[in-house]
Structures are given as C-alpha cells and as structure tokens.
C-alpha cells in the first residue's frame, strides 16, 4: 500500500474519532459547572483599564488635602 492510502484510511477512521472526542472534551470543559464566572472574567480582560486594578470601584478614594491638590 502507498503511504497516502494508509494515512487516508487512518484519517477516515481513527482521525475522525480523535477529532470528535477532542471537540467533545472542549465543549464539556467549557460548559462544566462553575466555569461561568471565570469565563465572564476572562471575557472582560480586553475591556479593563490598563492603569487600574480590577477592583478600582471598590477601593477607597485617595486622601489628599486641599493644599496638595492645588499645587
């Protein structure tokens, strides 16, 4: 048999099965319980401001006196 024929038969049978199992594993990993919050956090990474940490809204305002703010 030629190499092409052997590889084609392998891809038609076991290659297809391997790709299907990999796809199924990725889907199960993505939709597993408890991954929703992590996925939402990862989806927001490009929208975060670079100069501030993630919890800027919850942090207290910096205390500055009136003299420091004007100079």
Secondary structure, DSSP 8 states (H G I E B T S, - for coil): --HHHHHHHHIIIIIHHHHHHHHHHHHHHHTSTT-HHHHHHHHTGGGS-TTS-TTGGGS------HHHHH-
